[in-house]
Amino acid sequence: MSADFTRFDEAQVDDWRRIDDHFRDYRDGVIPRVLVHLERLKGDTHGYPVDRYTHCLQTATRAERAGADDETIVCALLHDIGDDLAPDNHAEIAAAILEPFVDPLNLWMVRHHELFQGYHYRQYYGLDRHARDAYQDHPAYARTVRFCDEWDQTSFDPAYDTYPLEHFRPALERVLGRAPFGGMPTVSAE
């Protein structure tokens, strides 16, 4: 059953309870929707040695093998998920998906990984490869350098023994399945 209003200023508490019930059901489906979107990265390599899907799996595999925690592994898995929708701003999309569920330092890492990754190629575009050094005093600087240098930029190897997506599903469920930071509000009486 849908709400009865056509404008928010006409809504009553029962309308918001119905909406809240639907929202909570819909929110429970976030993990399958994220996985579908991640799989949209399969196929076109955009000139890279592997497609973006394989790149994301390799990055997460490397992070796990290096002993990263679940949250960091999930960040590695989803760091390029925005490539399909907004290749010029893909890190912001990944960060927006992760923001309610991850530590602010991991969020900063995802949001800035593209600039930090540029250390390995910006000079070929006539840009400063050391641009990331402007952030060297940031608490997430070392973590972001490690993410890019050890896991992200090394994950374009067609021969790398990469874990399949299903391997990462439990970590996704633990991270994206928890209540968002700050909690979820509930409808109360007027």
Buried (B, 14 or more C-beta within 10 A) or exposed (E): EEBEEEEEEEBEEEBBBBBBEEEEEEEEEBBEEBBEBBEEBEEEBEEEEBBBBBBBBBBBBBBBEEEBBBBBBBBBBBBBBBBBEEEEEBBBBBBEBBBBBBBEBBBBBBBBBBBBBBBBEBEEEEEEBEEBEEBEEBEBBEBBBBBBBBBBBBBBBEEBEBBEBEBBEEBBEBBBEEEEEEEEEEBEEE
